[in-house]
Amino acid sequence: MSVRFQKSGWFVRGIIVFCLTLMVFVAGVFIQAATSGGSTSGTLASGRSVTVSTDEWYLETMYSGDSAQIKTPKFIIMVAPEQVTVNGKPIATIESAVKAVDVNVQIGTVTILANGKPAGTYTR
């Protein structure tokens, strides 16, 4: 009877170690998904390119005609032909000669670059 108890004790310990390892793995997957960001880019009808990068867990971008709408959990960003708005507030004016607009969302701050030069910042 004591031999049987020892074998079942090791089996139970093995199950416990397996479950703990599985829990750590699942937690790691959730942490990785929660902290990973994303990026996207597209070209508007005018030939202007819009590039978006974010550290948010959700990113949705719609390109329509000469404008782009970018949605993250905290912000709705509109890139229009002459300005960029964040949550309905204008934060950057864009000249018609600008061919590249970069939108960076990092740690709750939206930064707009026009042709690589700072054009506006919005902090929530």
Residue pairs with C-beta under 8 A, 6 or more apart in sequence:
33 57
34 57
35 55
35 57
36 57
37 53
37 54
37 55
37 56
37 57
37 59
38 53
38 54
38 56
38 59
39 51
39 52
39 53
39 54
39 59
40 51
40 52
40 59
40 61
41 49
41 50
41 51
41 52
42 49
42 50
42 61
42 63
42 68
43 49
43 50
43 63
44 50
44 63
44 65
44 66
44 67
44 68
44 79
45 65
45 66
46 66
46 81
47 99
48 66
48 98
48 99
48 100
48 101
49 99
49 100
49 101
50 63
50 68
50 79
50 101
50 102
50 103
51 100
51 101
51 102
51 103
52 59
52 61
52 70
52 77
52 102
52 103
52 104
52 105
53 102
53 103
53 104
53 105
54 72
54 104
54 105
54 106
55 105
55 106
55 107
56 72
56 73
56 74
56 105
57 73
58 71
58 72
58 73
59 70
59 71
59 72
60 70
60 71
60 72
61 68
61 69
61 70
61 71
62 68
62 69
66 80
66 81
67 78
67 79
67 80
67 81
68 78
68 79
69 76
69 77
69 78
69 79
70 76
70 77
70 78
70 79
70 103
71 77
72 105
74 105
74 108
74 124
75 86
75 87
75 105
75 110
75 122
75 124
76 86
76 87
76 88
77 84
77 85
77 86
77 103
77 105
77 110
78 84
78 85
79 94
79 101
79 103
80 94
81 94
81 96
82 93
82 94
82 96
83 90
83 92
83 93
83 94
84 90
84 91
84 92
84 94
84 101
84 103
84 112
84 119
84 120
85 91
86 110
86 122
87 122
89 122
91 110
91 112
91 120
91 121
91 122
92 112
92 114
92 119
92 120
93 119
93 120
94 101
94 114
94 119
95 114
98 114
98 115
99 115
100 113
100 114
100 115
100 116
101 112
101 113
101 114
101 119
102 112
102 113
102 116
103 110
103 111
103 112
104 110
104 111
104 113
105 111
108 123
108 124
109 121
109 122
109 123
109 124
110 121
110 122
110 123
111 118
111 120
111 121
112 118
112 119
112 120
112 121
113 119
